[in-house]
């Protein structure tokens, strides 16, 4: 299967986006501890992170089966961009951590 140039660029952008997102996850427990979170809160945060990551795979597979690789990548990147935009314009500090 030959990938078009646009699909290769879209795939590379989603890879870079996910790498940037994964970089800060290693520092999140220490950051939470610096904010005053206890061991249970840090463990709960990590458990929820794993749960949400597992739950994201089902809709991704469904989108790929239904719409194909190209459209599912476009939809996933648009959803991620929308989520980051909402995070960017959130007016309150607590929204970014709750």
N, C-alpha and C positions, 0 to 999 in steps of 0.2 A: 504494500500500500504506500503510495507516494504522498507525502504530506505537502500541502501547499505552503508557501512562504508565510502567509497570514496566520495559518494554524500553528506553524512553528514559533512565530513571534508571540502568539497568544499563550502557547504552552510555556515558553520561556518566561513570560511576564507572570503567569500564575506560579511558576516555580520560585521566582524571585520574591513574589508576594508572600508565599508560604514560608520561605526561608527567613524573611524579615520578621514574620510573625513568630516563628519558632525560636528566634534568637533570645527574646526577652523572657520566654517561659522558664528558662533555667535560673533566672534571677528573681522570678516572682516570689518564691518562698522567703528568700532573704528580705525582699522588699516588704512583704506582708509582716514579717517579724519586726522590721524597723518601724512599721506603722503601729505596732503594738499587738498584733494578732498572736494568738496562742497556738500551741501545737495542733489542737483539734481543728482550728480554723484553717491552718495551712494544709493539713491533711484533707479536709473537706474540699478546699479549693482544688487540690491536685486530683481528687477523686472525681469532682464534677468536670474538670478539664478532660479527663480520660473518658468519662461517660459521653460528653458532648462530641468528642472526636469520634467515638464509635457510632453515635447516632447520625452523624453527618454522612457516613458512608452509604447508608440505605437510600436517601434521596438522590445522592450523586449517581449511584448505579441505576436507579429508576430513570433519572433524566437521560443518562447515556443510552439506556435501552430504548427509551421512547423517542428521543430527538436526535441521537447520534453524538459523536464525540465533539464535533465542531460547535454545535448549538449548546451542548451542555457546558463546554468550557466558557462560552460567551456568557451564559446565564450565571454560572458560578462566579466569574470575574465581576460581572455587574452587581451581583448580590454582595460580594466582598467589598467592592468599592462603595456601595451604598451604606453598608455597615460602618466602614471606616469614615465616611462622610458624616453620618449621624454622630459617631464618636467625636469627630473633629468639632462639630458645631454645638455639642452639648454644653449648656450654659453653667451647669453646676458640677463642682469637683466630684461629688459623691456618685454621680451618674457613671463616671468612668471606672469606678471600682465596685459597683453593686450590680 
